[in-house]
Amino acid sequence: MKFTVCQIRKDVKNDPRAFEAMIEGTVDPVFFLSAYDEVAEIEANDLDEVFEIGNIGPESKIERLGRMHSISVGDVIMTETYECYVVKGFGFERLPMSSPNGRQWTADEVAA
């Protein structure tokens, strides 16, 4: 399976919501839609393997789409069916903005 890694853009790192994401692993869906970029695609079997490959490789399983740091708390991993999972201090938590059928809501819909 191919997973997409999303990380907070550098220009919004001073936003309090970025701090909450990077320290607590708490990601506001509207902040995710407006402040994260897709930085890599990783070929893996599951979220745990994505985390491992994103930290120790092998590099051959990573297709970089932009500047990427190792996968850490607050990063978001998106599945091929558009389910989004936040990296927590231990494990992962599904973002409520992705529906079971894979439909992605817009920032306006999430804020409503």
C-alpha positions as CSV (number, residue, x, y, z in Angstrom):
1,M,0.0,0.0,0.0
2,K,1.0,3.6,-0.6
3,F,0.7,6.1,2.2
4,T,1.1,9.9,2.0
5,V,2.9,11.7,4.8
6,C,1.8,15.2,5.6
7,Q,3.8,17.6,7.8
8,I,3.3,21.2,9.1
9,R,4.5,23.9,6.7
10,K,7.5,25.9,8.1
11,D,5.7,29.2,7.8
12,V,3.0,28.2,10.3
13,K,5.3,26.6,13.0
14,N,4.7,29.5,15.4
15,D,0.9,29.0,15.3
16,P,-0.4,27.7,18.7
17,R,-2.2,24.9,16.9
18,A,1.2,23.8,15.5
19,F,2.6,23.6,19.0
20,E,-0.4,21.5,20.1
21,A,0.1,19.2,17.1
22,M,3.9,18.7,17.6
23,I,3.9,18.4,21.4
24,E,0.5,16.8,22.2
25,G,-0.4,15.1,18.9
26,T,-3.6,17.1,18.8
27,V,-4.5,18.2,15.3
28,D,-7.4,20.5,14.5
29,P,-8.9,19.4,11.2
30,V,-9.2,22.9,9.8
31,F,-5.5,23.5,10.8
32,F,-4.6,20.3,9.0
33,L,-6.3,21.4,5.8
34,S,-4.7,24.8,5.8
35,A,-1.3,24.3,7.3
36,Y,0.0,20.8,6.2
37,D,1.8,19.8,3.0
38,E,2.1,16.4,1.4
39,V,5.9,15.7,1.7
40,A,6.3,12.0,0.8
41,E,4.7,8.8,-0.3
42,I,5.8,5.6,1.5
43,E,5.2,2.1,0.4
44,A,4.3,0.0,3.5
45,N,1.9,-2.5,4.9
46,D,0.5,-0.4,7.8
47,L,0.9,2.7,9.8
48,D,3.6,1.3,12.1
49,E,5.7,0.4,9.0
50,V,5.2,3.9,7.6
51,F,6.5,5.3,10.9
52,E,9.5,3.0,10.8
53,I,10.4,3.7,7.2
54,G,9.9,7.4,7.7
55,N,12.5,7.3,10.5
56,I,15.1,4.7,9.5
57,G,14.3,3.7,5.9
58,P,15.0,2.1,3.6
59,E,15.1,5.2,1.5
60,S,14.0,3.1,-1.6
61,K,10.5,2.9,-0.1
62,I,10.2,6.7,0.2
63,E,9.2,9.0,-2.7
64,R,9.9,12.5,-1.5
65,L,7.4,15.2,-2.7
66,G,9.0,18.0,-0.8
67,R,11.2,18.8,2.2
68,M,10.6,16.1,4.8
69,H,11.8,15.5,8.4
70,S,11.6,12.1,10.1
71,I,8.0,11.2,11.0
72,S,7.1,12.4,14.5
73,V,4.2,13.5,16.8
74,G,1.8,15.7,15.0
75,D,2.5,14.5,11.5
76,V,-0.5,13.0,9.5
77,I,-0.4,9.8,7.5
78,M,-3.1,9.4,4.8
79,T,-4.1,6.0,3.4
80,E,-5.0,5.2,-0.2
81,T,-8.6,5.5,0.9
82,Y,-8.0,9.1,2.2
83,E,-8.3,8.2,5.9
84,C,-6.0,10.5,7.9
85,Y,-4.2,9.4,11.0
86,V,-2.3,11.7,13.4
87,V,1.0,10.4,14.8
88,K,0.6,10.4,18.6
89,G,3.2,10.0,21.4
90,F,2.2,6.3,21.3
91,G,0.3,5.1,18.3
92,F,-2.0,6.9,15.9
93,E,-5.4,8.6,16.1
94,R,-7.8,9.0,13.2
95,L,-8.7,12.5,12.2
96,P,-12.5,13.0,12.2
97,M,-12.3,14.9,8.9
98,S,-12.1,11.8,6.8
99,S,-15.2,9.7,6.4
100,P,-15.5,5.9,6.3
101,N,-16.3,6.1,2.6
102,G,-13.1,8.1,1.9
103,R,-14.8,11.5,1.3
104,Q,-12.6,14.4,2.4
105,W,-14.4,17.4,3.8
106,T,-13.3,21.0,2.9
107,A,-12.0,23.4,5.6
108,D,-15.4,25.2,5.4
109,E,-17.3,22.0,6.0
110,V,-15.1,21.0,8.9
111,A,-15.4,24.5,10.5
112,A,-19.3,24.5,10.2
